[in-house]
Every structure is written in C-alpha cells, then in structure tokens.
Amino acid sequence: MNEDTFDEAKEGENLNESKANRFKRLASKRVNTAIKQINLIGNLSGSSYEYTDEQVEKMFGTLQAVLDSSRDKFSKSKKRSDQDTFTFD
C-alpha cells in the first residue's frame, strides 16, 4: 500500500465525523502540508542553486495552473448543486 492510499484509509476511519468537520480537518492538514512544500520551493532561490528566469516562470506558472484548477473544482461543485434543482422562476 503506497503512502497516499494509507493516508486516505486513515482519513476515512471516523465514520461518525460530519462532512463539514472532515473537510475542515483534512483541508487544514493538506493546506499546511502544501504551504511547507511551497516554502521548500522558495528555498531553491538561494545561492546554492542556479536557475534561469524561464525556469522560474515555468515552475510558478505550473503551480498557479494547478491552484486555479483546484479552485475551479470548488466553483463547479457549487454550480452543479444549483443545476440539480428545477423551478419555473
């Protein structure tokens, strides 16, 4: 079992936990992990490394695209729930 699968199994252990509480718990954990990893990327700007402006732009462009895609998933899930209802209004 790889590490991600193991984490997912642990994350689903508490079946009595509300969806809102599970979201808050997992989001906090995952965002904090992402922040730590992004800070490590920033450490690559030190004098121990050489890089071009193009490499930096490609790296941050990719990160921004992934962030935008993740944010879009939240917008789409809200819109999807609105489309599940019908009115003549």
C-alpha positions in Angstrom: 0.0 0.0 0.0 1.6 3.3 -1.0 1.7 6.3 1.3 -1.2 8.1 -0.3 -3.5 5.1 -0.1 -2.6 4.6 3.5 -3.4 8.3 4.3 -6.7 8.0 2.5 -7.5 4.9 4.6 -6.6 6.7 7.8 -8.7 9.8 6.7 -11.8 7.7 6.4 -11.6 6.0 9.8 -14.0 8.1 11.7 -17.4 7.3 10.1 -19.3 9.3 12.7 -17.5 12.5 11.8 -19.6 15.1 9.9 -18.7 16.0 6.4 -18.0 19.6 7.5 -15.7 18.5 10.3 -14.0 16.0 8.0 -13.5 18.8 5.4 -12.0 21.2 8.0 -9.7 18.5 9.4 -8.4 17.3 6.0 -8.2 20.8 4.5 -6.2 22.1 7.4 -3.8 19.2 7.1 -3.4 19.3 3.4 -3.1 23.1 3.1 -0.4 23.1 5.9 1.5 20.4 4.0 1.2 22.4 0.8 2.5 25.5 2.5 5.5 23.7 3.8 6.3 22.2 0.4 5.9 25.6 -1.3 8.3 27.2 1.3 10.8 24.5 0.3 10.5 25.5 -3.3 11.3 29.1 -2.2 14.5 27.8 -0.6 15.7 26.9 -4.1 16.2 30.7 -4.7 19.3 30.5 -2.5 22.9 31.0 -3.8 23.4 27.2 -3.7 21.4 26.9 -6.9 21.5 28.3 -10.4 18.3 28.8 -12.4 17.0 30.9 -15.3 14.1 33.3 -15.3 12.4 30.9 -17.7 12.7 28.0 -15.3 11.2 30.1 -12.5 8.3 31.3 -14.7 7.6 27.7 -15.8 7.7 26.4 -12.3 5.4 29.1 -10.9 3.1 29.0 -14.0 2.6 25.3 -13.4 1.9 25.8 -9.7 -0.6 28.6 -10.5 -2.4 26.4 -13.1 -2.8 23.6 -10.5 -4.1 26.1 -7.9 -6.5 27.6 -10.5 -7.7 24.1 -11.4 -8.3 23.2 -7.8 -10.2 26.4 -7.1 -12.4 25.8 -10.2 -13.4 22.4 -8.8 -15.0 24.2 -5.8 -16.8 26.6 -8.1 -18.1 23.8 -10.3 -19.4 21.8 -7.3 -21.4 24.8 -6.2 -22.8 25.3 -9.7 -23.6 21.6 -10.0 -25.8 21.6 -6.9 -27.7 24.6 -8.3 -28.4 22.7 -11.5 -29.9 19.7 -9.6 -33.0 21.8 -8.9 -35.7 22.9 -11.2 -38.1 25.8 -11.0 -40.1 27.9 -13.5 -38.9 31.1 -11.9 
